[in-house]
C-alpha cells in the first residue's frame, strides 16, 4: 500500500530532524515514485 502525500512528508520531516539519512532517502524515493512534485517535498517535508 502506498503512503499518502502527507504521510511521506511527515516521514521526510521526521527523518531530517532525527538525521536518519536512510529513512530520508527511502521516503524521497517513494515520494518521487508516487509522482508528487519534488519541489513540494523539499519545501513541505
N, C-alpha and C positions, 0 to 999 in steps of 0.2 A: 504494500500500500504506500502510495506517495504522500509525503507530508505536505501540508498546506503552506502557502507562502509565508503566513505569519509564524508557523512553527519553524520553518527554515530560517527566517530572520532572527528568531529567538535563539536558535542554535548557533548562528553566526555571532550574535552579540555575546552570548554566554561564553563561547569558545575564545573570543578575543579577550574578554575580561579575565578569564582564567588562564590565558596564554596556552591553550590547548591547540597546538598547531595542526595535529592530525584531524581533530574534530572540525576545525575551521575548513580545512581542505575538503573533507568529505561533504560538509554542508554546502560549500561553494559548488562543488561538482553536481550535487543533487539540484541545487537552485538553478544552475545554468541548464542542466538537462531537462528541467521542467519548463524551459522556455521563458523564465522570468528575466526581466531586464537586469543586466549586471550592474548598471548604474544604481538602480533601486536597492540592490543588495548591498552595495557599498555605502550608500547614504543612510539606509534604514536599518542595516544589520550591524 
